[in-house]
Amino acid sequence: AGPCRVIEAKWGYGGLLDVTGMNMEVSPLPGRERAATATYQRLFNQAAAQLGRLSPFPEVGLVWYFENWASHIFMWSTVNAGAPFLDFDIEHRPYEA
């Protein structure tokens, strides 16, 4: 990605996730697996669509900021593990009033 970036802030996705263990592993909350899968699939589809719209412009990159740490880690690790074709930056930026 080049020097220009399209930035999108994501808020409110942490309610579907649980953080456990010494390694701070993030997974869907028990009983919320279907909702988490559907929600994050919509996010993957949205990222793919945005990247498709940006593809004619190689100087433009895409960045998503997640206000929730668990959402950031879950999305980042899932994209890196199973959707490497989604080439964009995912960062954690806590909400600041």
KEZATI-352452 format. One record per residue: residue in one letter; x, z, y of N, C-alpha, C in turn; residue number from 0. Coordinates in steps of 0.1 Angstrom, whole numbers, plus 5000, padded with zeros to 4 digits. Atoms other than C-alpha are relative to their C-alpha. Layout:
// residues N
res A n_x X n_z Z n_y Y ca_x X ca_z Z ca_y Y c_x X c_z Z c_y Y n NUM;
...
END
This chain:
// residues 97
res A n_x 5008 n_z 5000 n_y 4988 ca_x 5000 ca_z 5000 ca_y 5000 c_x 5009 c_z 5000 c_y 5012 n 0;
res G n_x 4993 n_z 5001 n_y 4987 ca_x 5011 ca_z 4992 ca_y 5035 c_x 4998 c_z 5011 c_y 5009 n 1;
res P n_x 5001 n_z 4990 n_y 4990 ca_x 5011 ca_z 5011 ca_y 5067 c_x 4986 c_z 5004 c_y 5004 n 2;
res C n_x 5014 n_z 4997 n_y 4996 ca_x 4974 ca_z 5010 ca_y 5072 c_x 4993 c_z 5006 c_y 4989 n 3;
res R n_x 5007 n_z 4992 n_y 5010 ca_x 4952 ca_z 5034 ca_y 5053 c_x 4985 c_z 5002 c_y 5003 n 4;
res V n_x 5014 n_z 4997 n_y 4999 ca_x 4914 ca_z 5036 ca_y 5047 c_x 4999 c_z 5014 c_y 4994 n 5;
res I n_x 5001 n_z 4986 n_y 5005 ca_x 4907 ca_z 5074 ca_y 5044 c_x 4985 c_z 5004 c_y 4998 n 6;
res E n_x 5014 n_z 4995 n_y 5002 ca_x 4876 ca_z 5089 ca_y 5029 c_x 5001 c_z 5015 c_y 4996 n 7;
res A n_x 5000 n_z 4986 n_y 5004 ca_x 4869 ca_z 5126 ca_y 5027 c_x 4989 c_z 5003 c_y 4990 n 8;
res K n_x 5010 n_z 4997 n_y 5011 ca_x 4851 ca_z 5140 ca_y 4996 c_x 4998 c_z 5015 c_y 5001 n 9;
res W n_x 5003 n_z 4986 n_y 4999 ca_x 4833 ca_z 5173 ca_y 4998 c_x 4989 c_z 5003 c_y 4990 n 10;
res G n_x 5011 n_z 4994 n_y 5008 ca_x 4812 ca_z 5194 ca_y 4974 c_x 5000 c_z 4996 c_y 4985 n 11;
res Y n_x 5000 n_z 5003 n_y 5014 ca_x 4823 ca_z 5182 ca_y 4939 c_x 5005 c_z 5011 c_y 4991 n 12;
res G n_x 4994 n_z 4990 n_y 5008 ca_x 4838 ca_z 5214 ca_y 4927 c_x 4990 c_z 5008 c_y 4992 n 13;
res G n_x 5010 n_z 4992 n_y 5007 ca_x 4805 ca_z 5230 ca_y 4915 c_x 4998 c_z 4996 c_y 4986 n 14;
res L n_x 5001 n_z 5004 n_y 5014 ca_x 4808 ca_z 5210 ca_y 4883 c_x 5011 c_z 5003 c_y 4991 n 15;
res L n_x 4988 n_z 4998 n_y 5007 ca_x 4842 ca_z 5221 ca_y 4873 c_x 5004 c_z 5014 c_y 4999 n 16;
res D n_x 4994 n_z 4987 n_y 5003 ca_x 4860 ca_z 5251 ca_y 4858 c_x 5015 c_z 4999 c_y 4999 n 17;
res V n_x 4986 n_z 4999 n_y 5000 ca_x 4896 ca_z 5261 ca_y 4862 c_x 5004 c_z 5011 c_y 4990 n 18;
res T n_x 4997 n_z 4990 n_y 5010 ca_x 4911 ca_z 5279 ca_y 4832 c_x 5014 c_z 5000 c_y 4996 n 19;
res G n_x 4987 n_z 5000 n_y 5006 ca_x 4943 ca_z 5290 ca_y 4816 c_x 5011 c_z 5002 c_y 5010 n 20;
res M n_x 4988 n_z 4998 n_y 4991 ca_x 4978 ca_z 5297 ca_y 4829 c_x 5004 c_z 4987 c_y 5006 n 21;
res N n_x 4996 n_z 5013 n_y 4994 ca_x 4983 ca_z 5260 ca_y 4835 c_x 4989 c_z 4995 c_y 5010 n 22;
res M n_x 5010 n_z 5004 n_y 4991 ca_x 4952 ca_z 5259 ca_y 4857 c_x 4993 c_z 4987 c_y 4996 n 23;
res E n_x 5006 n_z 5012 n_y 5005 ca_x 4935 ca_z 5233 ca_y 4836 c_x 4986 c_z 4999 c_y 5005 n 24;
res V n_x 5013 n_z 5003 n_y 4994 ca_x 4904 ca_z 5217 ca_y 4851 c_x 4992 c_z 4992 c_y 4990 n 25;
res S n_x 5009 n_z 5007 n_y 5009 ca_x 4874 ca_z 5207 ca_y 4830 c_x 4986 c_z 5002 c_y 5005 n 26;
res P n_x 5014 n_z 4997 n_y 4996 ca_x 4836 ca_z 5204 ca_y 4834 c_x 4996 c_z 5014 c_y 4995 n 27;
res L n_x 5006 n_z 4987 n_y 5004 ca_x 4817 ca_z 5237 ca_y 4833 c_x 4992 c_z 4998 c_y 4988 n 28;
res P n_x 5008 n_z 5000 n_y 5012 ca_x 4801 ca_z 5245 ca_y 4800 c_x 4985 c_z 4997 c_y 5004 n 29;
res G n_x 5014 n_z 5004 n_y 4997 ca_x 4766 ca_z 5229 ca_y 4801 c_x 4999 c_z 4990 c_y 5011 n 30;
res R n_x 5001 n_z 5009 n_y 4989 ca_x 4775 ca_z 5207 ca_y 4830 c_x 5008 c_z 4987 c_y 4997 n 31;
res E n_x 4992 n_z 5011 n_y 5003 ca_x 4795 ca_z 5181 ca_y 4811 c_x 4994 c_z 4986 c_y 5003 n 32;
res R n_x 5007 n_z 5013 n_y 4997 ca_x 4769 ca_z 5153 ca_y 4814 c_x 5000 c_z 4997 c_y 5015 n 33;
res A n_x 5000 n_z 5002 n_y 4986 ca_x 4765 ca_z 5159 ca_y 4851 c_x 5014 c_z 4997 c_y 5006 n 34;
res A n_x 4987 n_z 5002 n_y 4995 ca_x 4802 ca_z 5160 ca_y 4857 c_x 5005 c_z 4986 c_y 4996 n 35;
res T n_x 4996 n_z 5014 n_y 5005 ca_x 4808 ca_z 5128 ca_y 4836 c_x 4993 c_z 4990 c_y 5009 n 36;
res A n_x 5007 n_z 5009 n_y 4991 ca_x 4781 ca_z 5110 ca_y 4856 c_x 5005 c_z 4999 c_y 5014 n 37;
res T n_x 4995 n_z 4999 n_y 4987 ca_x 4793 ca_z 5122 ca_y 4889 c_x 5014 c_z 4994 c_y 5002 n 38;
res Y n_x 4987 n_z 5006 n_y 4998 ca_x 4829 ca_z 5113 ca_y 4884 c_x 5001 c_z 4986 c_y 4996 n 39;
res Q n_x 5001 n_z 5014 n_y 5003 ca_x 4820 ca_z 5080 ca_y 4868 c_x 4996 c_z 4992 c_y 5013 n 40;
res R n_x 5004 n_z 5006 n_y 4987 ca_x 4802 ca_z 5072 ca_y 4901 c_x 5012 c_z 4999 c_y 5010 n 41;
res L n_x 4988 n_z 5000 n_y 4991 ca_x 4834 ca_z 5082 ca_y 4920 c_x 5010 c_z 4989 c_y 4995 n 42;
res F n_x 4991 n_z 5010 n_y 5005 ca_x 4855 ca_z 5059 ca_y 4897 c_x 4995 c_z 4986 c_y 5004 n 43;
res N n_x 5006 n_z 5013 n_y 4997 ca_x 4831 ca_z 5030 ca_y 4903 c_x 5001 c_z 4998 c_y 5015 n 44;
res Q n_x 4998 n_z 5001 n_y 4985 ca_x 4832 ca_z 5037 ca_y 4941 c_x 5014 c_z 4996 c_y 5004 n 45;
res A n_x 4986 n_z 5003 n_y 4997 ca_x 4870 ca_z 5037 ca_y 4941 c_x 5003 c_z 4985 c_y 4996 n 46;
res A n_x 4998 n_z 5014 n_y 5005 ca_x 4870 ca_z 5004 ca_y 4921 c_x 4994 c_z 4990 c_y 5010 n 47;
res A n_x 5006 n_z 5009 n_y 4990 ca_x 4846 ca_z 4988 ca_y 4946 c_x 5008 c_z 5000 c_y 5013 n 48;
res Q n_x 4992 n_z 4999 n_y 4988 ca_x 4866 ca_z 5000 ca_y 4976 c_x 5013 c_z 4992 c_y 4999 n 49;
res L n_x 4988 n_z 5007 n_y 5003 ca_x 4898 ca_z 4987 ca_y 4961 c_x 4998 c_z 4985 c_y 4999 n 50;
res G n_x 5003 n_z 5014 n_y 5001 ca_x 4882 ca_z 4954 ca_y 4954 c_x 4998 c_z 4994 c_y 5014 n 51;
res R n_x 5002 n_z 5004 n_y 4987 ca_x 4871 ca_z 4951 ca_y 4990 c_x 5013 c_z 4999 c_y 5008 n 52;
res L n_x 4987 n_z 4999 n_y 4993 ca_x 4907 ca_z 4960 ca_y 5002 c_x 5010 c_z 4990 c_y 4994 n 53;
res S n_x 4990 n_z 5008 n_y 5007 ca_x 4925 ca_z 4937 ca_y 4977 c_x 5005 c_z 4988 c_y 5008 n 54;
res P n_x 4994 n_z 5011 n_y 4992 ca_x 4927 ca_z 4907 ca_y 5001 c_x 5010 c_z 5004 c_y 5011 n 55;
res F n_x 4992 n_z 4994 n_y 4989 ca_x 4946 ca_z 4930 ca_y 5025 c_x 5011 c_z 5009 c_y 4994 n 56;
res P n_x 4990 n_z 4991 n_y 5007 ca_x 4978 ca_z 4942 ca_y 5007 c_x 5006 c_z 5010 c_y 5009 n 57;
res E n_x 4994 n_z 4990 n_y 4991 ca_x 4989 ca_z 4960 ca_y 5038 c_x 4991 c_z 5012 c_y 5002 n 58;
res V n_x 5010 n_z 4989 n_y 4999 ca_x 4959 ca_z 4984 ca_y 5035 c_x 4999 c_z 5008 c_y 4987 n 59;
res G n_x 5001 n_z 4991 n_y 5011 ca_x 4959 ca_z 5014 ca_y 5012 c_x 4987 c_z 5008 c_y 5001 n 60;
res L n_x 5012 n_z 4991 n_y 5000 ca_x 4931 ca_z 5037 ca_y 5002 c_x 5005 c_z 5014 c_y 4996 n 61;
res V n_x 4997 n_z 4986 n_y 5003 ca_x 4933 ca_z 5075 ca_y 5003 c_x 4987 c_z 5008 c_y 5000 n 62;
res W n_x 5011 n_z 4991 n_y 5000 ca_x 4907 ca_z 5100 ca_y 4993 c_x 5005 c_z 5014 c_y 5001 n 63;
res Y n_x 4997 n_z 4986 n_y 4999 ca_x 4909 ca_z 5136 ca_y 5004 c_x 4989 c_z 5008 c_y 4994 n 64;
res F n_x 5010 n_z 4991 n_y 5006 ca_x 4891 ca_z 5162 ca_y 4983 c_x 5002 c_z 5014 c_y 5006 n 65;
res E n_x 4999 n_z 4987 n_y 4994 ca_x 4884 ca_z 5195 ca_y 5000 c_x 5001 c_z 5011 c_y 4989 n 66;
res N n_x 4999 n_z 4990 n_y 5011 ca_x 4881 ca_z 5213 ca_y 4966 c_x 5011 c_z 4997 c_y 4991 n 67;
res W n_x 4988 n_z 5002 n_y 5008 ca_x 4913 ca_z 5218 ca_y 4947 c_x 4997 c_z 4995 c_y 4986 n 68;
res A n_x 5004 n_z 5004 n_y 5013 ca_x 4896 ca_z 5215 ca_y 4913 c_x 4996 c_z 4986 c_y 4999 n 69;
res S n_x 5004 n_z 5014 n_y 5000 ca_x 4880 ca_z 5182 ca_y 4922 c_x 5012 c_z 4991 c_y 5002 n 70;
res H n_x 4988 n_z 5008 n_y 4998 ca_x 4913 ca_z 5169 ca_y 4935 c_x 5008 c_z 4998 c_y 4987 n 71;
res I n_x 4992 n_z 5000 n_y 5012 ca_x 4931 ca_z 5178 ca_y 4903 c_x 4993 c_z 4992 c_y 4989 n 72;
res F n_x 5007 n_z 5007 n_y 5011 ca_x 4904 ca_z 5166 ca_y 4880 c_x 5000 c_z 4985 c_y 5002 n 73;
res M n_x 5000 n_z 5014 n_y 4997 ca_x 4901 ca_z 5132 ca_y 4898 c_x 5014 c_z 4994 c_y 4998 n 74;
res W n_x 4987 n_z 5005 n_y 5001 ca_x 4938 ca_z 5128 ca_y 4901 c_x 5005 c_z 4998 c_y 4986 n 75;
res S n_x 4995 n_z 5001 n_y 5014 ca_x 4946 ca_z 5136 ca_y 4865 c_x 4992 c_z 4990 c_y 4992 n 76;
res T n_x 5008 n_z 5010 n_y 5007 ca_x 4917 ca_z 5115 ca_y 4852 c_x 5004 c_z 4986 c_y 5003 n 77;
res V n_x 4996 n_z 5013 n_y 4996 ca_x 4927 ca_z 5085 ca_y 4872 c_x 5014 c_z 4997 c_y 4994 n 78;
res N n_x 4986 n_z 5003 n_y 5005 ca_x 4964 ca_z 5088 ca_y 4862 c_x 5000 c_z 4999 c_y 4985 n 79;
res A n_x 5000 n_z 5000 n_y 5015 ca_x 4955 ca_z 5094 ca_y 4825 c_x 4993 c_z 4988 c_y 4994 n 80;
res G n_x 5008 n_z 5010 n_y 5007 ca_x 4928 ca_z 5069 ca_y 4819 c_x 4995 c_z 4988 c_y 5009 n 81;
res A n_x 5004 n_z 5011 n_y 4991 ca_x 4923 ca_z 5046 ca_y 4849 c_x 5011 c_z 4996 c_y 5009 n 82;
res P n_x 4989 n_z 5003 n_y 4992 ca_x 4957 ca_z 5035 ca_y 4861 c_x 4998 c_z 4988 c_y 5009 n 83;
res F n_x 5003 n_z 5012 n_y 4991 ca_x 4942 ca_z 5003 ca_y 4875 c_x 4994 c_z 5004 c_y 5013 n 84;
res L n_x 5005 n_z 4996 n_y 4987 ca_x 4927 ca_z 5024 ca_y 4903 c_x 5012 c_z 5006 c_y 5007 n 85;
res D n_x 4988 n_z 4997 n_y 4993 ca_x 4958 ca_z 5024 ca_y 4924 c_x 4997 c_z 5004 c_y 5015 n 86;
res F n_x 5002 n_z 4994 n_y 4986 ca_x 4951 ca_z 5047 ca_y 4954 c_x 5004 c_z 5015 c_y 5000 n 87;
res D n_x 4995 n_z 4986 n_y 4998 ca_x 4962 ca_z 5081 ca_y 4967 c_x 4988 c_z 5010 c_y 5000 n 88;
res I n_x 5010 n_z 4990 n_y 5000 ca_x 4942 ca_z 5112 ca_y 4960 c_x 5007 c_z 5013 c_y 5004 n 89;
res E n_x 4993 n_z 4988 n_y 4994 ca_x 4951 ca_z 5143 ca_y 4980 c_x 4990 c_z 5012 c_y 5002 n 90;
res H n_x 5008 n_z 4988 n_y 4998 ca_x 4938 ca_z 5179 ca_y 4985 c_x 5002 c_z 5003 c_y 5015 n 91;
res R n_x 5000 n_z 4996 n_y 4986 ca_x 4929 ca_z 5188 ca_y 5021 c_x 4988 c_z 5010 c_y 5001 n 92;
res P n_x 5011 n_z 4991 n_y 4999 ca_x 4909 ca_z 5220 ca_y 5024 c_x 4992 c_z 4998 c_y 5013 n 93;
res Y n_x 5009 n_z 5001 n_y 4988 ca_x 4880 ca_z 5220 ca_y 5049 c_x 5005 c_z 5010 c_y 5010 n 94;
res E n_x 4996 n_z 4992 n_y 4989 ca_x 4890 ca_z 5233 ca_y 5083 c_x 4989 c_z 4999 c_y 5011 n 95;
res A n_x 5011 n_z 5000 n_y 4989 ca_x 4862 ca_z 5243 ca_y 5108 c_x 5006 c_z 4998 c_y 5013 n 96;
END
